[in-house]
Amino acid sequence: MRVLGSVLVCVAVVGAVATGAPAAEDAQEPARATPQELAGWKHYDRLCLPCHGVEGDGRGPATPWVWPPPRDLRTGEHKWSSAPVGDAALDADLADTIRWGVPGTSMPGFGVALDDAAIAELVAVVRAFAPPATPGKAAPVPATIAGDVDRGAKLWTKAGCTSCHGDAGTVKPRPYDLTQLQFRRPRAEVDDAQRALYQSIALGLTGTAMPGYASLGDAALADLVAYVDSIRARPDAPRGPGPIPPPAVERDTGSGRTRGGHWAGNDPAEAVVFGGDLAPQGEPPDSLAPAQASLSAKRCGRCHAKQLEAWTGSIHAMASSPGLLGQLARMDDEDEKTSCRRCHAPLAEQRTDAQLEEEGLNCAACHVRGWTRHGPTTIAGDLEPLPNYPTQGLAIYERSDFCMPCHQLPARNEVAGRPLLDTYREWLAGPYMPRGIQCQHCHMPERAHTWKGIHDPDTFRQGIRVEVIAARGKSGVVSVRARLWNDGAGHMLPTTPTPAAWLEITLVDGDGDRIKGAHASQRIGRNLTSKDDAWVELEDTRVPPGESIELAKAWKRGRVDEATHAKVVVRVAPDEYYERLYASRLDQDLTAEVRTQFEAALKRAKGNRYVAETLLIAIE
């Protein structure tokens, strides 16, 4: 009832402003509901806060990795309105932006995840960030917009469009290049831009220098629409999130630069988790029992046995691995060591406690700050609350930006347009984010602390689908086409440069023996090497969510006539890059201790290899 009451108060205030009814001199203005008090906040926190921030100021934790910068909702200026410039946008305009997204930008459409009622609740939240405003009146748009391109080209110059956009629609730095970047106005069908172009030209764009040209009349406007439609860009959809725009890279090199391993938001309550280098916990309060006054995961297991068992076999538990310890031992730069530890062993106490350091990313690394246990806002059903046990619930624990500090490198660390670690940005640009599916949904199902990924064969198998066609032609040529789909991962497959997978085809005879010379292989991954102390990308054959990679081959010579089946295998090396790294380190002069660490690391990396899929397809 509290939230419902807040919504009614908000509606009452907006209604009073819209009707322009004078308030009694002695009447006190009703308090406006805050965005957090509205019913739509649950949608905002999950879908909008990462970019637009807890205050609606466009400074959310995802801001460094999206382009253009998110809108500051506090201004109340909404660029795409069906009312003329100077009038406030309609609720329907805000709903369209939420529903369809903004083509060519990082703003996705959430219509796949939210129904009309939920979108209306979100519109109320967006409104609540800004001062009250009376929505304008929608200007009519002709049912048919049929203009002439040649007349429009002349009008383009006559109306003064070239002064901003340039003779061919180009000028730097703004407005954006119409011939290179997608037309951004939200719309149901991206390729159906006539109505959207008409509105932008006729009504102008709020908050920009673009005025409205409605005074030209419908016929002239239709001609301008035809011309702009003829020169506007229709770029192919990028595979994955696409390269980071140079302005975004430049933005990340100044005083506002992001730091790897740090949360980039500005909510002080949530920043306590990963907003900076972790401070020492200090002396535990007397209210904590001895087992509670420990930072060791083993002690946490006294009460959280299920979570400890899951964590023990996880990659997080092995974050402070022999390979990492060997590399840290060879580093002289303390800043470089600190940078590695932010994700692999972030507790301040792990720098002086070797046993604690070996626990890697343990329970306390994610949950304990100043001896207060932070976690989701609701307690798991299998846990009993304890008296005198300091806890703090935060929504960030159920959002992907909780994982972002250690699974996303800054924009300035780009190689061939993409950071070495780009998982969070891949998720932002993929189909899972607009559906509200967070990292935790797939990697912590039912809050399981296993974080299974490419190192787990079953998890990898759940993320792929393999299709094969094998046929023999009239001339005796055997053709095989194998296609691997990423239909289960919300990011590129694989996402980091360290793993590699291979899609392989081999022809075999009736006994299952390999036909000599009848073999083909496709590497799947981001293949990087270093040259002159800089990273170089050799190839990027990763598979974006919902897309596929194909290997097709035909054979005619040799014993191909004896082939009866095509054997298709998917092999995975989760630590392929590290295998090469550790082997190269072992060729160097090392202390006995460091050599032992790298030998153990190399053995573990090689031992992680597996075959994810084997298919035997009869040749038709």
DRENVEXKOL-418091 format. One line per 2 residues: their letters; for each residue x, y, z of C-alpha. Coordinates in steps of 0.001 Angstrom, whole numbers, plus 500000, padded with zeros to 6 digits. Each point is the difference from the previous one (the first is absolute). Layout:
N
a) X Y Z | ... .
***
This chain:
620
mr) 500000 500000 500000 | 502922 502336 500630 .
vl) 501242 499758 496421 | 496490 500274 498548 .
gs) 499399 503078 502090 | 503214 501549 498723 .
vl) 498918 499396 496407 | 496648 501697 500648 .
vc) 501771 502993 501524 | 502234 500261 496928 .
va) 497016 499815 497646 | 498172 502644 502007 .
vv) 502936 502407 499786 | 500418 499507 496246 .
ga) 496252 500457 499513 | 500019 503266 501914 .
va) 502827 501349 497857 | 498370 498829 496773 .
tg) 496692 501742 500704 | 501715 503151 501147 .
ap) 497592 500255 502951 | 501113 502694 502455 .
aa) 500936 498707 503434 | 498529 501542 503098 .
ed) 502457 502358 501652 | 499859 498134 503277 .
aq) 499984 496513 498407 | 503156 497979 500450 .
ep) 501301 498304 496837 | 499820 496200 500369 .
ar) 503367 498288 500246 | 501077 498365 496742 .
at) 500905 496352 500089 | 503671 499305 499441 .
pq) 500938 497684 497121 | 500964 497310 502511 .
el) 496487 500076 501503 | 498234 499302 496718 .
ag) 498866 496587 498815 | 502243 500228 496945 .
wk) 503193 500227 502056 | 500374 496220 499932 .
hy) 500240 500231 496189 | 502273 503050 500102 .
dr) 502430 498383 502434 | 500307 496895 497842 .
lc) 500024 501516 496511 | 500739 503736 500136 .
lp) 502140 500735 503051 | 503209 498480 498550 .
ch) 500106 502806 497409 | 497870 502851 501371 .
gv) 501113 499648 503613 | 498238 499899 503333 .
eg) 499371 503764 499782 | 498975 499965 496334 .
dg) 503036 502154 499198 | 501437 497762 497279 .
rg) 502866 498886 502221 | 499235 496343 500529 .
pa) 502661 497286 500290 | 499651 499070 496305 .
tp) 500578 503569 498792 | 503690 499585 499051 .
wv) 499106 497181 497586 | 497004 501428 498167 .
wp) 499772 502567 497231 | 498810 502669 499821 .
pp) 499969 500905 503703 | 496653 499216 501663 .
rd) 497466 502813 500267 | 499690 501995 503218 .
lr) 496354 499381 500844 | 499952 502804 502575 .
tg) 499811 502690 497298 | 496626 498821 498734 .
eh) 501247 500555 496437 | 499089 497067 497810 .
kw) 501430 500188 496511 | 497412 498048 498060 .
ss) 496587 501558 500498 | 496848 500030 497907 .
ap) 499444 503561 501256 | 501906 503038 498651 .
vg) 503286 501104 501567 | 499271 501920 503178 .
da) 497131 497774 501064 | 500492 497086 502372 .
al) 499990 496539 498473 | 496904 497882 500311 .
da) 499844 496847 502083 | 499567 498128 496722 .
dl) 503332 501406 498777 | 501831 498785 503089 .
ad) 498250 496651 499688 | 501145 499671 496381 .
ti) 503622 500653 500979 | 499813 497361 502726 .
rw) 498138 497546 497780 | 502049 500285 496786 .
gv) 503370 501339 501165 | 502221 502353 498017 .
pg) 501552 498503 496826 | 503737 500474 499630 .
ts) 500560 500580 503723 | 500409 497891 503127 .
mp) 496350 500605 500965 | 498096 496755 499331 .
gf) 496267 499546 499750 | 498369 498375 503010 .
gv) 496723 499117 498314 | 501012 496343 500014 .
al) 500216 499958 503804 | 497339 502488 501060 .
dd) 496292 500178 499239 | 498144 503282 499537 .
aa) 499150 500254 503700 | 503637 499557 501061 .
ia) 501145 502545 497406 | 497448 502484 501361 .
el) 501436 499449 503485 | 503472 500726 498653 .
va) 498779 503180 498316 | 498790 501190 503405 .
vv) 503458 499370 501462 | 501675 501932 497182 .
ra) 497594 502896 500557 | 500675 499976 503738 .
fa) 503702 500787 499511 | 499151 503362 498388 .
pp) 497940 503000 501097 | 496258 499684 499277 .
at) 499127 500895 496421 | 496856 500163 497918 .
pg) 500289 497663 496996 | 499575 501732 496652 .
ka) 497517 499148 497299 | 500992 497569 497273 .
ap) 500368 501606 496587 | 498290 498161 497144 .
vp) 502042 497983 497510 | 498666 499452 496452 .
at) 498780 496483 499307 | 502026 499970 496770 .
ia) 503428 501605 499686 | 501006 499966 496333 .
gd) 502701 502512 499132 | 502427 500622 497166 .
vd) 503710 499373 500628 | 501208 502613 497506 .
rg) 497767 502728 501389 | 501044 498945 503480 .
ak) 503690 500330 499083 | 499448 503615 498909 .
lw) 497944 500742 503104 | 502763 498440 502132 .
tk) 502208 502934 498996 | 497298 502655 499796 .
ag) 498650 499262 503486 | 503490 500279 501513 .
ct) 500471 496323 500877 | 503547 500082 498616 .
sc) 501091 502533 502616 | 499886 497239 502607 .
hg) 499992 496731 498107 | 502289 500849 497096 .
da) 499371 499730 496299 | 499793 496191 500111 .
gt) 498623 499676 503484 | 503401 500123 501745 .
vk) 501461 502390 502520 | 502154 499479 503072 .
pr) 499700 499562 502870 | 496222 500455 500169 .
py) 497354 499496 498811 | 500847 496406 499252 .
dl) 500862 498888 496487 | 496715 499049 498332 .
tq) 501833 498038 497322 | 501951 497832 502453 .
lq) 497868 499577 503114 | 496525 498558 500331 .
fr) 496990 502279 500283 | 499246 499760 503690 .
rp) 496387 500970 500591 | 498208 497092 501788 .
ra) 497599 498110 497751 | 498436 496577 499705 .
ev) 501677 499066 496722 | 503564 501262 499626 .
dd) 499757 499924 496181 | 496711 501937 499984 .
aq) 501290 503504 500625 | 497659 502269 497982 .
ra) 497742 501010 502883 | 502933 500323 502415 .
ly) 501946 502200 497575 | 496959 502214 499487 .
qs) 499600 500520 503752 | 503670 500841 500573 .
ia) 500103 502504 497131 | 496605 501567 500643 .
lg) 500128 500171 503798 | 503737 500267 500767 .
lt) 501914 498243 502755 | 499690 501207 503586 .
gt) 503287 500727 501726 | 501903 500439 496724 .
am) 500573 502765 497464 | 497592 498316 497575 .
pg) 496916 502227 499546 | 496658 498992 498539 .
ya) 499195 500746 496352 | 496239 499463 500107 .
sl) 499525 503433 498370 | 501311 498589 496700 .
gd) 496759 498095 499530 | 499273 496318 499437 .
aa) 501116 499891 496352 | 503430 501531 500653 .
la) 500448 497891 503116 | 499245 496874 497968 .
dl) 502697 501015 497492 | 502526 500496 502808 .
va) 499035 496622 501445 | 500592 498370 496611 .
yv) 503459 501583 499696 | 501134 499179 503545 .
ds) 498684 496468 499555 | 502153 499688 496859 .
ir) 503252 500977 501731 | 499508 498516 503469 .
ar) 502175 497079 501079 | 498687 496477 500083 .
pd) 502991 498241 501583 | 500041 496275 500531 .
ap) 499400 498884 503555 | 503407 499416 501666 .
rg) 501011 496595 501258 | 499863 500459 503737 .
pg) 500185 503450 501564 | 502098 501503 497191 .
pi) 503193 502012 500411 | 500098 502659 502694 .
pp) 499576 503429 498314 | 503172 502129 500197 .
pa) 498188 502710 502038 | 499206 497377 502644 .
ve) 503663 498988 500133 | 501027 503654 500315 .
rd) 497424 500494 502754 | 501687 497226 501987 .
tg) 503501 501501 499897 | 499430 503228 501943 .
sg) 499395 500751 503654 | 496793 497967 499944 .
rt) 501730 496820 498903 | 498663 496728 501305 .
rg) 502118 497558 501975 | 500082 496288 499374 .
gh) 498565 498009 502895 | 497932 502953 501198 .
wa) 496263 500608 499771 | 499332 503126 497951 .
gn) 496674 501142 501471 | 499366 502896 502396 .
dp) 497602 498486 502533 | 501951 500164 503285 .
ae) 498007 497138 501509 | 500927 497635 497173 .
av) 503488 501433 499434 | 501037 498503 503346 .
vf) 500195 496598 498295 | 502438 500623 497121 .
gg) 500125 503792 499687 | 503701 500173 500880 .
dl) 502913 498096 501480 | 498688 498097 503002 .
ap) 501012 501440 503362 | 501018 497762 502917 .
qg) 497010 498704 501961 | 501388 501210 503318 .
ep) 499295 498337 503328 | 496876 497801 499998 .
pd) 497194 501146 502305 | 499488 498115 503250 .
sl) 496532 498927 498820 | 501543 497570 497495 .
ap) 500763 496445 501021 | 503546 498701 499227 .
aq) 498886 498216 496825 | 498238 503168 498836 .
as) 503031 502162 500733 | 502041 498322 497270 .
ls) 500599 500792 496320 | 500755 496406 499064 .
ak) 497512 498144 497796 | 500539 496911 502135 .
rc) 498512 501794 503003 | 497091 501301 497909 .
gr) 499179 496383 499273 | 499012 499425 503628 .
ch) 496675 501674 499231 | 500061 500061 496181 .
ak) 500938 496390 499266 | 498117 499850 496690 .
ql) 501668 503163 498708 | 503454 498886 501155 .
ea) 499673 496648 498244 | 499016 501702 496743 .
wt) 502740 502643 500285 | 502741 497454 500750 .
gs) 499951 498582 496482 | 499504 503329 498248 .
ih) 502317 502150 497912 | 499600 502737 502640 .
am) 501554 497697 502595 | 502942 499505 497634 .
as) 500401 503678 499116 | 503259 500152 501939 .
sp) 501445 497127 497963 | 503606 498812 499655 .
gl) 500115 501790 496650 | 498995 503301 501582 .
lg) 502369 499580 502945 | 502828 499206 497607 .
ql) 499323 503140 497997 | 499707 502160 503124 .
ar) 503373 498712 501198 | 501620 501284 496806 .
md) 498437 503481 500224 | 501980 502912 501415 .
de) 497263 502593 499535 | 497762 500096 503093 .
de) 497259 501824 498072 | 499963 497160 497487 .
kt) 499696 497455 502808 | 497157 501991 501587 .
sc) 498212 500121 496664 | 500077 496188 499763 .
rr) 498939 499505 503604 | 496933 502233 499653 .
ch) 498252 497101 498335 | 501983 496932 501022 .
ap) 500449 500730 503731 | 498404 503388 500772 .
la) 499926 500009 503819 | 502575 502278 501626 .
eq) 500713 497204 502483 | 500991 497639 497161 .
rt) 503144 502057 499377 | 501428 498977 503363 .
da) 498365 496605 500574 | 501294 497346 497588 .
ql) 497346 497440 500939 | 497251 502535 499472 .
ee) 501562 501040 496674 | 499863 496399 498779 .
eg) 496210 500051 500432 | 499835 502422 497080 .
ln) 496587 501568 499502 | 498500 498658 503213 .
ca) 496732 500730 501815 | 501240 503113 501787 .
ac) 501441 501431 496775 | 496462 500466 498696 .
hv) 497959 500292 503171 | 501868 501480 503001 .
rg) 500757 503702 500371 | 500840 501389 503440 .
wt) 498793 496700 501480 | 496511 500594 498602 .
rh) 498695 497220 497768 | 498611 501399 496753 .
gp) 497815 497978 497691 | 496686 499870 498122 .
tt) 497025 501839 501447 | 498252 496703 500752 .
ia) 501499 497158 502032 | 500209 496587 498365 .
gd) 497356 497599 501296 | 502572 497534 501338 .
le) 501667 502602 502250 | 498838 500929 503463 .
pl) 500379 503643 501082 | 502191 500452 503063 .
pn) 499665 502651 502731 | 502829 502525 500361 .
yp) 501285 499075 496553 | 500654 503221 498045 .
tq) 498535 499679 496494 | 499220 502385 497174 .
gl) 497811 499151 497006 | 500915 501606 496674 .
ai) 498297 499661 496625 | 503360 499939 498198 .
ye) 500492 496352 501029 | 497297 499010 497521 .
rs) 501202 502208 497126 | 502694 499340 497440 .
df) 501982 503093 500970 | 500959 498129 503176 .
cm) 502122 497761 497748 | 501131 502835 497735 .
pc) 503092 501251 501906 | 501892 496742 499399 .
hq) 498407 499000 496695 | 500427 503236 498048 .
lp) 503147 501961 499280 | 499940 503772 499335 .
ar) 499359 501376 496522 | 503544 501357 499777 .
ne) 501323 496428 500146 | 498509 499221 496603 .
va) 501716 497753 497464 | 498529 500154 496495 .
gr) 497115 502013 501419 | 499153 497708 502907 .
pl) 501496 499693 503501 | 501855 496786 500770 .
ld) 497202 499138 502400 | 496680 501227 498626 .
ty) 497400 497678 501545 | 497801 502601 501687 .
re) 499811 502122 496848 | 499193 496890 497947 .
wl) 497115 499299 502367 | 498812 503611 499790 .
ag) 499865 499781 496201 | 498512 496523 499849 .
py) 496447 498638 500124 | 500070 499018 503678 .
mp) 500318 503434 501594 | 496754 501464 498552 .
rg) 498217 496886 501249 | 501209 500637 503546 .
iq) 502193 496876 500070 | 502991 500771 502211 .
cq) 503333 498171 500325 | 498717 498441 503216 .
hc) 497071 498315 498257 | 502327 497785 497948 .
hm) 503125 499802 502157 | 498344 499904 503440 .
pe) 496698 498163 499426 | 498056 499793 503261 .
ra) 502921 501961 501502 | 502415 497112 499467 .
ht) 503543 501181 500726 | 501585 497932 497218 .
wk) 500298 502627 497222 | 500308 497299 497386 .
gi) 501199 501091 496580 | 502260 498742 497248 .
hd) 502047 497843 502387 | 496926 497858 500612 .
pd) 499194 497699 497028 | 496291 499765 500787 .
tf) 499639 503781 500252 | 501765 500471 496662 .
rq) 497810 497342 498379 | 496909 501829 501230 .
gi) 501214 503079 498161 | 500493 498477 496544 .
rv) 498066 498218 497271 | 501722 498190 497114 .
ev) 498387 499278 496624 | 501629 497814 497330 .
ia) 499215 499123 496378 | 502109 497399 498144 .
ar) 499390 498975 496392 | 501703 498313 497049 .
gk) 499515 501586 496578 | 499631 498240 496677 .
sg) 503662 500681 499229 | 501055 498297 503227 .
vv) 500775 503205 501903 | 499160 499749 503702 .
sv) 498800 503278 501486 | 499526 500635 503700 .
ra) 498545 503111 501560 | 500158 500409 503792 .
rl) 498519 502972 501826 | 500436 500824 503696 .
wn) 497432 502315 501588 | 500332 502068 503149 .
dg) 496477 499526 501302 | 500700 499931 503719 .
ag) 502611 502641 500896 | 499055 503638 500547 .
hm) 503407 501167 498781 | 502479 499080 497277 .
lp) 500920 496312 499932 | 502603 499781 501415 .
tt) 500038 503433 501587 | 503647 500421 501108 .
pt) 503212 499584 497964 | 501290 497204 502231 .
pa) 497833 497048 498813 | 499743 498538 496509 .
aw) 497711 497433 498434 | 500338 498099 496753 .
le) 497264 498818 497669 | 501465 497011 498122 .
it) 498852 497800 497123 | 501595 496641 499187 .
lv) 498859 497437 497428 | 500069 496401 501229 .
dg) 499387 496628 498365 | 497664 497187 501039 .
dg) 502431 498889 502729 | 500187 503491 501428 .
dr) 503552 500507 498735 | 501032 503442 498879 .
ik) 500289 500670 496249 | 503463 501445 499443 .
ga) 499946 503631 498906 | 496271 500399 500690 .
ha) 500079 502307 503007 | 499091 503651 500579 .
sq) 500021 502207 503109 | 498682 503435 500983 .
ri) 501361 501782 503059 | 497370 501851 502036 .
gr) 501322 502745 502247 | 501819 503283 500175 .
nl) 503571 499305 499003 | 502438 502539 501444 .
ts) 503750 500268 500061 | 502448 502639 501186 .
kd) 502463 501939 497906 | 502331 502741 501221 .
da) 498280 499936 503415 | 496589 500590 498411 .
wv) 497051 497716 499369 | 499164 499042 496421 .
el) 496780 498286 498950 | 500625 497267 497439 .
ed) 496327 499086 499562 | 496669 500090 501801 .
tr) 497791 497033 499127 | 497832 500050 503118 .
vp) 496268 499455 499641 | 497566 502710 501207 .
pg) 496795 498993 501810 | 497484 498488 497608 .
es) 502486 499793 497128 | 502125 497233 498547 .
ie) 503299 499117 498378 | 500267 497595 497078 .
la) 502661 497593 498789 | 499427 498644 496484 .
ka) 502350 497702 498126 | 499929 497760 496914 .
wk) 502331 497093 499131 | 500416 497961 496819 .
rg) 503512 498546 499878 | 501487 497034 501826 .
rv) 497803 497426 501747 | 496983 502302 500184 .
de) 497903 497373 498221 | 500461 497800 503115 .
at) 498605 502625 502353 | 496685 499045 501564 .
ha) 499679 502585 502773 | 501072 503494 500953 .
kv) 501259 500261 503559 | 499469 503467 501472 .
vv) 501742 500834 503260 | 499982 503137 502181 .
rv) 503169 500191 502099 | 500495 502579 502750 .
ap) 503160 501300 501657 | 498734 502361 502761 .
de) 503547 501232 500751 | 501530 499892 496505 .
yy) 501711 503388 500340 | 501364 499113 503425 .
er) 501378 496739 498686 | 502133 502012 497607 .
ly) 500874 502589 502660 | 501103 497500 502643 .
as) 502019 498000 497461 | 501840 503172 498956 .
rl) 500673 500889 503637 | 501546 496555 500610 .
dq) 502515 500721 497223 | 501363 502876 502106 .
dl) 502339 500080 502998 | 497821 499553 503075 .
ta) 500437 499350 503666 | 499148 496489 501106 .
ev) 496845 501217 501762 | 498692 501934 496981 .
rt) 500866 497135 497628 | 497985 497630 502174 .
qf) 497046 502403 499895 | 500062 500298 496208 .
ea) 500375 496236 499560 | 496943 499457 502168 .
al) 498106 502723 498122 | 500845 498500 496605 .
kr) 498964 496522 501130 | 496683 501335 501272 .
ak) 499359 502004 496808 | 500621 496998 497746 .
gn) 497889 497812 502262 | 497012 502290 499465 .
ry) 499682 499049 496303 | 496946 497968 498984 .
va) 497860 498909 497070 | 496641 501746 500186 .
et) 498226 498329 497083 | 500501 497026 497660 .
ll) 497601 499321 497127 | 500197 497181 497453 .
ia) 497942 500901 496942 | 499347 497553 497159 .
ie) 500971 501306 496562 | 496828 499999 497896 .
***
